[in-house]
Amino acid sequence: MQPGLSTKNAPSIWVVAPHFLVGTLVFLIATTMLAFNQDALLDYHISGPVLAIVHLLILGWITTVIFGALYQLIPVIMEVKLYSERLAYITLVSLLSGLIIMVLSFLDFRFQLTLGFEIGGSLVFNAMVLFAVNTFKSAARAEKKSIHGLFIQTSVIYLILTVLMGLFILFNLSYNVLPIPHTTLLAVHSALGLVGWFMMLIIGVASKLMPMFLIVHKTKLAWLKMAFWFLNAGIWMVMINAFFFSFNFYLNLISLAAILMGLLLFLRFNMDVFTRRLRRRLDIGMKLSVVGLSFLALSIIAFILLFFNNGAIPLPGGRMEIIFGVLLLYGFFSGLILGQTYKTLPFIIWLFHYQSMVGKAKVPMPADLYKHKLAEFHLYTFIASLVALITGLAFSIEWLVMIGILLMVITAILYSLNTIGMIFHNKKQLT
């Protein structure tokens, strides 16, 4: 069993598994679409296919899997039952329906608000509100408060703000309510989503699970508490600077420093956990997670270079932004999800099939529910994909970029085979 993953408050498998299934398939679809839109990585411009792929990755892949994982992990982190499983089903349907409509609208995008964006955006926003209600209602039942729970609850607030900002950007493109460049609003949208929602959430969850899986006692929570305040300060300074000071350079510098300090404190926390771990041998889930954290460090370096470049690095316009986005979305977020899937999903499936048989018959272990060779192979294709993509983008080598994309498609296929195999696992008894 996975140490520390309490089962007494666990939700039904049919709440969690559909999120992993949908997210896995969307990951494969988005990556395959990218293979047919290679120019999106080489040319810095906002287009319908680019926005469709980005939103598939962010909403359909990363957010959907995170939702599913959180329905299992909220009871662990907050020590409560999930407020409503029915609400979780409705949330998934609303999110998926809205995403499909939005993606179709993006593919016919003409920089104006359409009925498709209104309907799709409303459904996505509805899903976020329902998820927030489920999270906060669950948290209200918790007797113990923790920094991990605070990160999660705060991230949900930023999730709502991210969607509202996205809808406002589309509205402002059509009606010009605020005379602010849409690139400035997109920067705020990105800061809210990437740092406020994803980063805050991942820190809250990972800082609980990494010590649990690696068996580390008495973690140094002071680093997490400082990271929480630095990240929040940085995000709010970005918003204030954008709306009131037109992205003043020095305020930009201060907000950047605050966000980077928060991320570095999180990395420092993980380094301490990693060096003091009692479980020395890393399984495939932890290997992928460590690789994901490594790409976070690289994305921080890319962000610093992006901010201070000023032409010192001879790259085409916007290329460093693309490299940063690839490192963050494909490298860090996707890498961590790939890894934590192998730490959570097998256990969830195992509980459903075999918990009642423990002590009565010989049963498989959670790690026996997926094919290790597939997982090991897509660990290497994942790393090779990022190396090829970043190298190809840095030196404008088109064929290397395509190889990187194809390797990511292979990663998505192998991951999908393992995930689908676990979800549709056939119960068996060992002899």
TORNU-448451 format. One line per 10 residues: number of its first residue (from 0); for each residue z, x, y of C-alpha. Coordinates in pm, 1 decimal, padded with zeros to 6 digits. Example, Ala and Ser with C-alpha at 12.3 -4.5 7.8 and 13.67 -1.06 7.14 Angstrom:
<atoms>
0) 00780.0,01230.0,-00450.0; 00714.0,01367.0,-00106.0 .
</atoms>
This chain:
<atoms>
0) 00000.0,00000.0,00000.0; -00039.6,00098.2,00362.7; 00304.2,00203.0,00489.0; 00451.3,-00025.4,00748.6; 00193.0,-00304.8,00732.5; 00429.8,-00597.0,00690.5; 00294.0,-00891.1,00493.4; 00546.4,-01163.1,00571.4; 00371.3,-01271.5,00893.3; 00013.7,-01190.0,00789.3 .
10) -00251.5,-01456.5,00864.1; -00502.5,-01590.5,00613.7; -00774.4,-01351.7,00501.8; -01028.2,-01610.9,00622.1; -00909.3,-01552.3,00979.9; -00962.7,-01176.7,00968.0; -01255.4,-01114.1,00730.0; -01523.5,-01319.4,00919.4; -01466.2,-01106.1,01230.2; -01531.1,-00786.3,01035.6 .
20) -01838.4,-00940.9,00873.1; -01988.2,-01059.6,01203.6; -01902.6,-00734.8,01381.7; -02054.7,-00524.3,01104.5; -02383.1,-00716.3,01110.2; -02402.6,-00703.5,01491.0; -02341.7,-00326.1,01481.4; -02640.7,-00292.5,01249.5; -02857.5,-00525.2,01462.1; -02772.9,-00351.1,01791.4 .
30) -02832.8,-00004.2,01648.9; -03164.1,-00113.8,01496.9; -03269.2,-00265.6,01832.2; -03192.9,00068.3,01995.5; -03435.4,00237.6,01755.5; -03711.9,00017.9,01900.9; -03596.9,00083.2,02257.8; -03554.4,00460.9,02256.1; -03667.7,00479.0,02619.7; -03348.5,00296.5,02715.5 .
40) -03157.3,00619.3,02651.7; -03408.7,00851.3,02816.2; -03488.5,00645.6,03125.5; -03206.2,00543.7,03358.0; -03281.6,00187.4,03453.6; -03126.7,-00153.6,03400.2; -03348.4,-00375.1,03186.9; -03311.8,-00681.5,02968.6; -03318.1,-00497.8,02631.5; -03067.4,-00240.1,02759.6 .
50) -02822.8,-00510.4,02870.2; -02877.8,-00699.8,02543.8; -02796.0,-00393.1,02332.4; -02493.1,-00298.2,02544.1; -02347.8,-00649.6,02522.4; -02415.9,-00667.8,02148.8; -02221.0,-00344.4,02103.5; -01938.3,-00439.4,02338.6; -01896.1,-00810.5,02259.0; -02050.3,-00850.6,01914.5 .
60) -01941.3,-00525.8,01751.3; -01637.9,-00373.4,01923.3; -01469.1,-00686.2,02064.4; -01530.0,-00904.2,01757.2; -01386.3,-00647.5,01514.5; -01095.8,-00584.0,01750.9; -01020.2,-00956.7,01761.5; -01015.6,-00972.8,01381.3; -00802.7,-00661.1,01348.7; -00556.7,-00785.4,01610.8 .
70) -00502.2,-01112.3,01427.5; -00372.5,-00895.3,01142.8; -00195.7,-00636.6,01359.3; -00022.3,-00858.1,01617.4; 00222.3,-00976.7,01348.3; 00284.2,-00608.0,01261.8; 00320.4,-00475.6,01616.5; 00507.5,-00773.1,01764.5; 00680.8,-00883.3,01440.6; 00576.6,-01248.7,01476.5 .
80) 00336.7,-01491.1,01313.1; 00003.4,-01551.1,01483.3; 00038.6,-01853.2,01710.9; -00267.5,-02042.9,01579.9; -00516.4,-01959.3,01307.7; -00729.8,-02259.8,01402.9; -00757.3,-02122.2,01755.3; -00881.3,-01794.7,01607.8; -01168.6,-01973.9,01429.4; -01267.2,-02162.3,01745.7 .
90) -01255.7,-01836.3,01942.9; -01496.4,-01664.7,01701.8; -01744.1,-01954.2,01709.5; -01733.6,-01968.7,02090.1; -01775.6,-01591.4,02125.4; -02063.3,-01567.3,01878.3; -02245.9,-01870.7,02022.3; -02212.1,-01743.0,02377.8; -02322.8,-01392.9,02278.2; -02638.6,-01518.6,02107.1 .
100) -02735.0,-01725.9,02412.3; -02659.7,-01436.0,02647.4; -02862.1,-01185.2,02443.4; -03162.7,-01418.0,02438.3; -03124.2,-01460.8,02815.3; -03101.8,-01083.8,02866.9; -03425.1,-01033.8,02673.8; -03588.8,-01254.7,02937.9; -03382.2,-01108.4,03223.0; -03522.9,-01135.9,03579.1 .
110) -03211.0,-01042.6,03779.5; -03112.1,-01399.6,03854.3; -02868.8,-01658.5,03725.8; -03023.6,-01889.1,03465.1; -02897.0,-02180.2,03258.2; -02875.1,-01949.3,02956.4; -02638.7,-01713.4,03137.9; -02431.5,-02007.4,03263.7; -02392.1,-02156.7,02915.1; -02358.2,-01826.2,02729.6 .
120) -02122.2,-01677.1,02985.9; -01907.5,-01989.7,02984.6; -01878.1,-01980.3,02604.3; -01785.0,-01611.5,02607.8; -01529.9,-01671.3,02884.1; -01389.7,-01965.7,02686.7; -01349.5,-01736.2,02383.9; -01161.5,-01479.7,02592.5; -00926.5,-01744.0,02734.1; -00854.0,-01881.9,02386.7 .
130) -00787.9,-01531.3,02256.0; -00554.5,-01468.3,02550.6; -00367.1,-01792.1,02479.7; -00325.9,-01694.2,02113.3; -00206.4,-01345.8,02205.8; 00043.0,-01448.3,02474.9; 00176.0,-01743.8,02273.0; 00232.7,-01505.3,01981.9; 00396.8,-01246.2,02207.3; 00629.8,-01510.7,02353.2 .
140) 00780.6,-01556.0,02006.9; 00859.3,-01186.6,01968.1; 01226.2,-01092.9,01983.0; 01156.6,-00721.7,02036.0; 00949.5,-00590.3,02325.2; 00763.7,-00261.5,02294.9; 00526.1,-00043.1,02491.2; 00262.3,-00114.5,02225.3; 00287.1,-00487.5,02286.8; 00277.7,-00431.2,02664.1 .
150) -00048.2,-00235.5,02630.8; -00201.6,-00515.8,02422.9; -00095.8,-00797.7,02656.0; -00213.0,-00607.1,02963.7; -00547.5,-00533.2,02799.2; -00601.9,-00905.7,02743.1; -00555.0,-00968.3,03117.0; -00820.7,-00707.1,03188.8; -01045.6,-00871.0,02930.0; -01037.7,-01195.3,03129.9 .
160) -01102.0,-01005.8,03454.9; -01393.7,-00819.8,03291.5; -01569.3,-01141.0,03191.3; -01502.9,-01300.3,03531.2; -01650.1,-00995.6,03703.9; -01956.6,-01007.9,03479.3; -02015.3,-01372.6,03563.0; -01961.3,-01303.5,03932.2; -02222.0,-01023.2,03925.6; -02483.4,-01264.2,03789.0 .
170) -02379.1,-01527.0,04045.4; -02391.5,-01273.2,04329.1; -02740.9,-01157.4,04228.4; -02869.0,-01509.0,04289.0; -02660.6,-01619.9,04587.3; -02546.6,-01292.2,04752.6; -02194.0,-01417.5,04817.9; -02066.8,-01065.1,04885.7; -02297.0,-00807.4,05048.5; -02191.7,-00541.0,04798.7 .
180) -02451.1,-00345.2,04594.2; -02469.8,-00474.5,04237.2; -02428.3,-00115.2,04116.0; -02085.3,-00108.8,04282.5; -01988.5,-00435.8,04115.3; -02116.6,-00300.2,03782.4; -01891.3,00003.6,03827.5; -01589.7,-00225.8,03870.4; -01705.0,-00435.0,03572.6; -01728.8,-00118.9,03361.8 .
190) -01388.1,00010.0,03472.2; -01223.4,-00322.1,03387.5; -01394.0,-00345.0,03049.6; -01392.6,00014.7,02927.4; -01058.7,00131.1,03066.7; -00869.4,-00194.3,03121.7; -00967.4,-00384.7,02806.9; -01080.1,-00136.3,02544.5; -00878.9,00171.7,02636.2; -00550.8,-00010.3,02702.2 .
200) -00590.0,-00207.1,02381.5; -00681.3,00093.2,02167.4; -00388.4,00292.8,02303.5; -00150.9,00006.1,02224.9; -00277.1,-00033.8,01868.6; -00350.7,00329.7,01782.7; -00014.7,00454.3,01914.1; 00150.3,00218.5,01664.7; -00080.6,00272.3,01367.3; -00143.6,00648.8,01382.1 .
210) 00227.4,00740.2,01336.8; 00255.5,00467.7,01072.6; -00035.3,00590.4,00861.9; 00045.2,00960.6,00908.3; 00419.1,00899.3,00852.2; 00570.5,01028.2,01175.4; 00916.4,00921.0,01289.1; 01060.4,00913.4,01642.5; 00739.7,00935.5,01842.5; 00758.1,01039.0,02208.2 .
220) 00702.2,00704.3,02378.6; 00762.1,00850.5,02725.4; 00403.3,00982.8,02721.1; 00273.9,00632.8,02645.6; 00479.2,00478.1,02923.1; 00344.6,00727.9,03175.5; -00009.7,00672.0,03042.2; 00033.8,00296.2,03097.1; 00117.8,00332.7,03466.6; -00145.1,00599.1,03536.0 .
230) -00421.7,00389.1,03378.6; -00320.8,00074.4,03565.4; -00299.5,00260.9,03895.0; -00644.8,00410.7,03839.1; -00807.8,00076.9,03754.1; -00663.2,-00102.1,04058.2; -00760.8,00183.4,04287.6; -01118.3,00153.8,04160.3; -01122.7,-00216.5,04251.8; -00960.5,-00168.1,04592.9 .
240) -01192.9,00121.7,04672.3; -01502.0,-00077.0,04572.7; -01423.9,-00393.8,04767.1; -01259.5,-00249.7,05077.5; -01371.0,00112.2,05118.4; -01726.5,00119.3,04972.8; -01629.0,00378.8,04713.0; -01474.8,00638.2,04941.4; -01510.4,00981.4,04776.3; -01144.0,01080.3,04808.6 .
250) -01015.1,00746.9,04679.0; -01263.2,00781.6,04394.7; -01115.6,01120.7,04320.8; -00759.9,00984.9,04316.8; -00851.1,00691.1,04089.1; -01041.7,00924.0,03856.5; -00745.5,01162.6,03841.0; -00509.5,00875.4,03756.6; -00730.5,00744.9,03474.2; -00787.3,01091.8,03333.5 .
260) -00414.8,01164.1,03341.7; -00350.2,00845.2,03145.5; -00609.3,00939.3,02883.0; -00479.6,01295.9,02857.3; -00125.7,01166.1,02803.8; -00257.5,00945.9,02521.9; -00435.0,01244.7,02365.0; -00114.7,01448.2,02402.3; 00077.6,01175.6,02221.5; -00174.6,01184.4,01935.1 .
270) -00167.1,01564.3,01915.5; 00209.7,01549.1,01874.8; 00177.2,01282.5,01604.9; -00091.3,01481.5,01423.7; 00103.8,01808.2,01422.9; 00429.7,01644.1,01305.6; 00275.6,01426.1,01034.9; 00436.9,01421.7,00691.2; 00112.1,01307.7,00527.0; -00087.5,01627.8,00553.0 .
280) -00401.2,01518.0,00367.6; -00633.2,01292.8,00567.8; -00818.4,01009.6,00394.7; -01160.6,00890.1,00511.5; -01011.6,00637.9,00752.7; -00804.0,00900.2,00931.3; -01090.8,01150.9,00931.5; -01313.0,00902.5,01113.8; -01029.6,00815.1,01351.5; -00970.4,01181.8,01437.1 .
290) -01344.5,01226.3,01493.8; -01337.1,00923.9,01726.5; -01048.8,01072.9,01925.1; -01241.8,01400.6,01949.0; -01532.2,01213.0,02106.8; -01285.4,01062.1,02354.7; -01202.1,01416.5,02466.1; -01574.8,01493.1,02499.8; -01634.6,01172.6,02695.6; -01359.3,01276.8,02938.8 .
300) -01540.4,01608.8,02992.7; -01869.9,01419.6,03043.4; -01702.7,01190.9,03297.8; -01566.9,01488.1,03492.7; -01912.0,01649.4,03492.0; -02062.1,01318.2,03601.7; -01825.7,01296.2,03897.5; -01854.0,01656.0,04015.1; -02212.4,01735.7,03913.2; -02388.1,01711.3,04251.4 .
310) -02704.1,01859.0,04102.0; -02532.2,02163.4,03949.4; -02639.5,02053.7,03601.1; -03020.4,02012.7,03592.7; -03044.8,01674.3,03421.0; -03272.4,01380.8,03509.2; -03115.4,01113.9,03730.0; -02863.4,00900.8,03544.5; -02874.8,01112.2,03226.2; -02510.0,01217.0,03246.7 .
320) -02409.7,00848.8,03278.6; -02600.4,00775.7,02958.5; -02438.6,01069.7,02776.1; -02096.1,00947.9,02887.8; -02175.1,00594.5,02767.6; -02299.3,00716.5,02428.5; -01990.3,00933.9,02377.9; -01759.4,00647.2,02471.5; -01927.6,00348.0,02301.9; -02078.3,00514.3,01996.0 .
330) -01848.8,00815.3,01971.1; -01497.8,00701.1,02056.2; -01485.3,00321.6,02025.0; -01717.5,00295.2,01724.2; -01567.4,00601.4,01554.1; -01216.4,00461.4,01581.5; -01327.6,00120.9,01452.8; -01512.1,00278.1,01159.4; -01199.4,00471.9,01068.6; -00945.1,00194.5,01113.3 .
340) -01159.8,-00043.7,00909.5; -01078.3,00168.6,00604.3; -00708.4,00159.5,00694.1; -00677.9,-00217.0,00744.0; -00954.4,-00418.3,00572.8; -00898.0,-00288.1,00215.3; -00529.2,-00372.0,00245.7; -00604.6,-00722.5,00375.6; -00847.4,-00787.7,00088.3; -00603.7,-00635.6,-00162.1 .
350) -00323.4,-00865.5,-00045.7; -00540.1,-01171.9,-00100.1; -00646.5,-01078.5,-00451.5; -00362.3,-00877.5,-00600.6; -00028.9,-00929.0,-00423.8; 00080.2,-01194.0,-00673.0; -00012.9,-00969.5,-00967.1; 00203.4,-00670.4,-00870.9; 00447.3,-00593.3,-01153.6; 00267.5,-00830.7,-01389.1 .
360) -00054.9,-00643.0,-01451.4; -00227.9,-00318.0,-01366.1; -00428.4,-00371.5,-01047.5; -00650.1,-00153.8,-00825.4; -00513.9,00015.4,-00515.0; -00648.0,-00085.2,-00170.5; -00846.1,00240.1,-00154.2; -01024.7,00140.9,-00477.2; -01194.4,-00153.9,-00304.8; -01463.2,00050.6,-00128.0 .
370) -01702.4,00326.5,-00229.6; -01565.7,00659.2,-00110.4; -01896.8,00843.9,-00141.5; -02062.4,00595.9,00095.6; -01778.9,00633.7,00344.1; -01784.0,01014.5,00323.9; -02161.0,01019.1,00367.2; -02157.4,00798.6,00676.1; -01883.3,01017.5,00822.8; -02137.9,01301.4,00822.5 .
380) -02430.1,01086.4,00941.1; -02207.6,00954.1,01220.1; -02117.8,01304.1,01342.0; -02477.0,01426.9,01302.8; -02603.5,01122.9,01492.4; -02383.1,01193.5,01794.4; -02467.9,01564.9,01792.6; -02841.9,01486.5,01780.1; -02816.6,01217.2,02047.7; -02617.0,01425.2,02294.7 .
390) -02829.4,01737.3,02238.7; -03152.7,01538.7,02266.2; -03038.0,01367.3,02585.2; -02908.4,01688.5,02741.3; -03237.7,01872.7,02684.5; -03475.1,01571.3,02702.5; -03594.0,01616.7,02342.1; -03735.0,01275.0,02248.4; -03773.2,01337.8,01874.7; -03410.7,01456.4,01850.9 .
400) -03290.9,01141.8,02028.3; -03484.9,00932.6,01776.0; -03331.8,01127.5,01485.3; -02989.1,01059.5,01633.6; -03062.5,00686.7,01657.5; -03196.3,00674.8,01299.2; -02885.2,00856.2,01173.4; -02673.0,00594.2,01349.7; -02878.9,00321.1,01180.0; -02803.6,00489.3,00845.1 .
410) -02435.1,00500.5,00941.7; -02442.2,00127.7,01021.4; -02617.5,00046.1,00691.1; -02371.0,00245.0,00477.2; -02073.2,00106.8,00666.7; -02213.6,-00245.5,00624.4; -02251.0,-00197.2,00248.9; -01887.2,-00091.1,00218.5; -01754.4,-00363.7,00449.9; -01952.0,-00644.5,00287.8 .
420) -01856.3,-00509.8,-00055.6; -01488.4,-00531.4,00036.9; -01511.5,-00878.4,00190.0; -01690.6,-01019.1,-00116.7; -01483.2,-00820.7,-00364.8; -01451.3,-00975.2,-00710.5; -01096.1,-00987.5,-00841.3; -01040.4,-00773.5,-01147.9; -00753.6,-00653.4,-01360.5; -00739.4,-00295.3,-01482.8 .
430) -00682.9,-00228.3,-01851.7 .
</atoms>
